[in-house]
Amino acid sequence: MDKYIENLRTKSPLIHNITNMVTINDVANIELACGARPIMAMAPQEMEEVTGICDGLNLNIGTPSEERFEAMRIAARTAQKKGIPITLDLVGVGVSRFRMDFVQSLLSEIKIDVIKGNLSEIKAVMEHGHCEGGVEVTDEADDAYIMKLACAVAEKFDCVVVITGETDYIAGADVEKEHVESVTGGHPMMKKVTGTGCQLSGLICSFVAANTDDKFGAVKTAMQCMKQAGELAADDMSGHELETERTTATRHHMIGNATYRDRIIDAVYRICCEPH
């Protein structure tokens, strides 16, 4: 893990994020915390210029529009032409035909380096299907099924695949054998914060941009970093009443998910930027 963090700190990659408008500020801050440098350009007219000077491209379809999808397409074409790694977060891909059609079109044209989504989103892309729960996970499956699905996606799109959940899974395309691992940890409070998934995409893109020779290892390190940050953030709040432990008697002493969100960013900074 240390070598990937050291490369990130040394190279300080510039990451172009066309990300979820709900969480754009948190994504920028998490990338700064890990040692990367974020830029958030959205106008299609400047996509070639902006993407061309960056080290990584982070695409998130969570708040789509025709203009944003056009910007993503231009940015992805530029990144592919220049060999810049691309991360694609499938937020709510099965919510509408609009999102699904864009993703299928993009994947048919562009070689994506990392595809990320929860179980419902990954299944929707493989089956051209619909997600009843929007951006939430509506499907359940055992570990063996999820690992097999991750490997199938990795092989189909020749990329690293991340399936997020209570346990995260990562799979990579390998001609000799299925390469899939699980990443555990984190804290239940992470579900109370909008944007931890978007932040993870920013971390993944940052780590991959700084470690292009081992994308699988870089993605796994980013996942471990986020899980560890969730645990450290909860530890930092252990002297207070967490929202999940609320009682009527202690309600006036309670601190909640807004504080926890800030602690996650602080924790990533401690993991990645403090001397080891």
C-alpha positions as CSV (number, residue, x, y, z in Angstrom):
1,M,0.0,0.0,0.0
2,D,2.8,2.4,0.9
3,K,4.4,2.4,-2.6
4,Y,1.1,3.4,-4.2
5,I,0.7,6.2,-1.7
6,E,4.2,7.4,-2.1
7,N,3.8,7.5,-5.9
8,L,0.6,9.6,-5.5
9,R,2.3,12.0,-3.1
10,T,5.3,12.4,-5.4
11,K,3.5,12.7,-8.7
12,S,0.5,14.8,-7.5
13,P,-1.6,13.9,-10.6
14,L,-4.0,16.4,-12.1
15,I,-7.5,14.8,-12.2
16,H,-10.2,16.1,-14.5
17,N,-13.6,15.3,-12.8
18,I,-16.9,15.5,-14.6
19,T,-18.7,14.3,-11.6
20,N,-22.0,14.3,-9.7
21,M,-23.1,17.8,-9.0
22,V,-24.4,16.7,-5.6
23,T,-20.9,15.8,-4.4
24,I,-18.5,17.8,-6.5
25,N,-17.0,19.7,-3.6
26,D,-16.4,16.5,-1.6
27,V,-14.7,14.9,-4.6
28,A,-12.4,17.8,-5.0
29,N,-11.5,17.8,-1.3
30,I,-10.9,14.1,-1.1
31,E,-8.5,14.3,-4.0
32,L,-6.7,17.2,-2.4
33,A,-6.6,15.2,0.8
34,C,-4.9,12.2,-0.9
35,G,-2.3,14.4,-2.7
36,A,-3.9,14.8,-6.1
37,R,-5.0,18.0,-7.8
38,P,-8.6,18.3,-8.9
39,I,-10.1,20.3,-11.8
40,M,-13.8,20.4,-12.5
41,A,-14.5,21.6,-16.0
42,M,-17.8,20.9,-17.6
43,A,-18.2,22.9,-20.8
44,P,-17.9,20.7,-24.0
45,Q,-16.1,23.5,-25.7
46,E,-13.0,23.2,-23.4
47,M,-12.9,19.4,-22.9
48,E,-10.1,18.7,-25.3
49,E,-7.8,21.4,-23.8
50,V,-8.6,20.6,-20.2
51,T,-8.5,16.8,-20.4
52,G,-5.3,17.0,-22.6
53,I,-3.3,18.5,-19.7
54,C,-4.5,16.1,-17.1
55,D,-3.2,12.8,-15.7
56,G,-6.6,11.1,-15.1
57,L,-10.2,11.4,-16.1
58,N,-13.0,10.7,-13.6
59,L,-16.5,10.4,-15.1
60,N,-19.6,10.1,-12.9
61,I,-23.1,10.0,-14.5
62,G,-25.0,10.8,-11.3
63,T,-26.5,14.1,-12.5
64,P,-26.8,13.7,-16.2
65,S,-27.7,16.2,-19.0
66,E,-27.2,16.3,-22.8
67,E,-24.4,18.8,-22.3
68,R,-22.6,16.9,-19.6
69,F,-22.8,13.6,-21.6
70,E,-21.4,15.4,-24.6
71,A,-18.6,16.8,-22.4
72,M,-17.9,13.3,-21.1
73,R,-17.7,11.8,-24.6
74,I,-15.3,14.5,-25.8
75,A,-13.2,14.2,-22.7
76,A,-13.1,10.4,-22.9
77,R,-12.0,10.5,-26.6
78,T,-9.2,12.9,-25.7
79,A,-8.1,10.8,-22.8
80,Q,-8.0,7.6,-24.9
81,K,-6.1,9.4,-27.6
82,K,-3.5,10.6,-25.1
83,G,-3.3,7.4,-23.0
84,I,-4.9,9.1,-19.9
85,P,-6.6,6.5,-17.6
86,I,-10.4,6.8,-17.3
87,T,-12.6,5.9,-14.3
88,L,-16.3,5.5,-15.0
89,D,-18.8,5.6,-12.0
90,L,-22.2,4.1,-13.0
91,V,-24.3,6.1,-10.5
92,G,-27.9,5.3,-11.2
93,V,-27.2,3.8,-14.6
94,G,-30.4,1.7,-14.5
95,V,-32.7,4.6,-13.5
96,S,-33.4,5.7,-17.0
97,R,-32.9,4.8,-20.6
98,F,-31.0,8.1,-21.1
99,R,-28.2,7.0,-18.7
100,M,-28.1,3.4,-19.9
101,D,-27.9,4.4,-23.6
102,F,-25.1,6.8,-22.9
103,V,-23.1,4.3,-20.9
104,Q,-23.5,1.5,-23.5
105,S,-22.5,3.9,-26.3
106,L,-19.5,5.1,-24.4
107,L,-18.3,1.6,-23.6
108,S,-18.7,0.5,-27.2
109,E,-16.4,3.3,-28.3
110,I,-14.0,4.0,-25.5
111,K,-11.6,1.7,-23.6
112,I,-12.4,2.5,-19.9
113,D,-9.7,1.6,-17.4
114,V,-11.9,1.3,-14.3
115,I,-15.6,0.7,-14.1
116,K,-17.3,1.2,-10.7
117,G,-20.8,0.6,-9.4
118,N,-22.8,-1.2,-6.8
119,L,-24.3,-4.6,-7.5
120,S,-27.5,-3.3,-9.0
121,E,-25.7,-0.9,-11.3
122,I,-23.2,-3.5,-12.5
123,K,-25.9,-6.0,-13.2
124,A,-27.9,-3.4,-15.1
125,V,-25.0,-2.6,-17.4
126,M,-24.4,-6.3,-18.1
127,E,-28.1,-7.0,-18.7
128,H,-29.1,-3.6,-20.2
129,G,-31.6,-3.5,-17.4
130,H,-33.4,-1.2,-15.0
131,C,-32.7,-0.5,-11.3
132,E,-35.8,-0.2,-9.2
133,G,-34.0,1.5,-6.3
134,G,-32.3,4.3,-8.2
135,V,-28.8,4.7,-6.9
136,E,-29.4,2.3,-4.0
137,V,-28.6,-1.4,-4.1
138,T,-31.7,-3.4,-4.7
139,D,-30.1,-6.7,-5.5
140,E,-28.7,-9.3,-3.2
141,A,-26.3,-12.1,-4.0
142,D,-23.7,-14.3,-2.3
143,D,-20.0,-13.7,-2.6
144,A,-19.4,-16.3,-5.3
145,Y,-22.0,-14.7,-7.6
146,I,-20.6,-11.2,-7.1
147,M,-17.1,-12.3,-7.7
148,K,-18.1,-14.2,-10.9
149,L,-20.0,-11.1,-12.1
150,A,-17.0,-8.9,-11.5
151,C,-14.8,-11.2,-13.4
152,A,-17.3,-11.3,-16.3
153,V,-17.4,-7.5,-16.5
154,A,-13.6,-7.2,-16.3
155,E,-13.2,-9.7,-19.2
156,K,-16.0,-8.2,-21.3
157,F,-14.6,-4.6,-21.1
158,D,-10.9,-5.5,-20.5
159,C,-10.7,-3.3,-17.4
160,V,-10.6,-3.2,-13.6
161,V,-14.0,-3.6,-12.1
162,V,-15.2,-2.4,-8.7
163,I,-18.4,-3.6,-7.1
164,T,-19.1,-1.7,-4.0
165,G,-21.2,-2.7,-0.9
166,E,-20.6,-3.6,2.7
167,T,-17.8,-5.7,1.2
168,D,-16.2,-4.3,-1.9
169,Y,-15.0,-6.5,-4.7
170,I,-12.3,-5.8,-7.3
171,A,-11.6,-7.8,-10.5
172,G,-9.1,-7.4,-13.3
173,A,-8.8,-8.9,-16.7
174,D,-6.2,-11.6,-16.7
175,V,-5.8,-14.0,-19.7
176,E,-4.4,-16.7,-17.4
177,K,-6.8,-16.7,-14.5
178,E,-9.6,-14.9,-12.8
179,H,-8.2,-12.1,-10.7
180,V,-10.7,-11.0,-8.1
181,E,-10.4,-9.9,-4.5
182,S,-12.5,-8.6,-1.7
183,V,-11.9,-5.5,0.4
184,T,-13.5,-5.3,3.9
185,G,-13.7,-2.6,6.6
186,G,-15.4,0.7,6.7
187,H,-18.1,1.8,9.1
188,P,-22.0,1.9,9.0
189,M,-22.0,5.7,9.2
190,M,-20.6,5.8,5.6
191,K,-24.1,5.0,4.4
192,K,-25.3,8.2,6.1
193,V,-23.1,10.4,4.0
194,T,-24.1,11.3,0.5
195,G,-21.0,11.0,-1.7
196,T,-18.7,8.5,-0.2
197,G,-19.0,6.4,-3.4
198,C,-18.3,9.5,-5.5
199,Q,-15.3,10.2,-3.3
200,L,-14.1,6.7,-3.8
201,S,-14.1,7.2,-7.6
202,G,-12.0,10.3,-7.1
203,L,-9.5,8.3,-5.0
204,I,-9.4,5.5,-7.5
205,C,-8.7,7.8,-10.4
206,S,-6.0,9.6,-8.4
207,F,-4.3,6.4,-7.4
208,V,-4.5,4.9,-10.9
209,A,-3.1,8.2,-12.5
210,A,-0.1,7.9,-10.2
211,N,0.4,4.2,-10.6
212,T,-0.4,3.4,-14.3
213,D,1.9,0.4,-14.3
214,D,-0.3,-1.5,-11.8
215,K,-3.9,-0.3,-12.1
216,F,-5.3,-3.3,-10.2
217,G,-3.0,-2.6,-7.2
218,A,-3.7,1.1,-7.4
219,V,-7.5,0.6,-7.4
220,K,-7.2,-1.9,-4.5
221,T,-5.2,0.6,-2.5
222,A,-7.8,3.4,-3.1
223,M,-10.5,1.0,-1.8
224,Q,-8.5,0.1,1.3
225,C,-7.8,3.8,1.9
226,M,-11.5,4.7,1.8
227,K,-12.4,1.8,4.1
228,Q,-9.7,2.7,6.5
229,A,-10.8,6.4,6.4
230,G,-14.3,5.4,7.3
231,E,-13.0,3.5,10.4
232,L,-10.7,6.3,11.5
233,A,-13.4,8.9,11.1
234,A,-15.7,6.9,13.4
235,D,-12.8,6.5,15.9
236,D,-12.3,10.2,15.9
237,M,-16.0,10.6,16.9
238,S,-15.9,7.9,19.5
239,G,-16.0,10.4,22.4
240,H,-19.3,11.8,21.1
241,E,-22.7,10.3,20.4
242,L,-22.9,9.1,16.9
243,E,-26.2,9.5,15.0
244,T,-26.6,5.8,14.9
245,E,-26.4,5.6,18.8
246,R,-28.9,8.4,19.4
247,T,-31.1,8.3,22.5
248,T,-33.6,10.9,23.8
249,A,-31.4,11.6,26.8
250,T,-28.3,12.3,24.8
251,R,-29.8,13.9,21.7
252,H,-28.6,17.4,22.6
253,H,-25.0,16.1,22.7
254,M,-25.2,14.3,19.3
255,I,-22.9,15.0,16.4
256,G,-23.9,13.4,13.1
257,N,-23.2,12.8,9.5
258,A,-21.9,16.2,8.5
259,T,-19.1,16.0,11.0
260,Y,-18.4,12.4,10.0
261,R,-18.1,13.5,6.3
262,D,-15.4,16.0,7.3
263,R,-13.6,13.4,9.4
264,I,-13.4,11.1,6.4
265,I,-11.6,13.7,4.4
266,D,-9.3,14.4,7.4
267,A,-8.6,10.7,7.6
268,V,-7.7,10.4,4.0
269,Y,-5.2,13.2,4.5
270,R,-3.7,11.5,7.5
271,I,-3.4,8.2,5.6
272,C,-1.9,9.7,2.4
273,C,-0.1,12.9,3.3
274,E,1.3,12.6,6.8
275,P,4.8,11.2,7.0
276,H,4.8,7.4,7.4
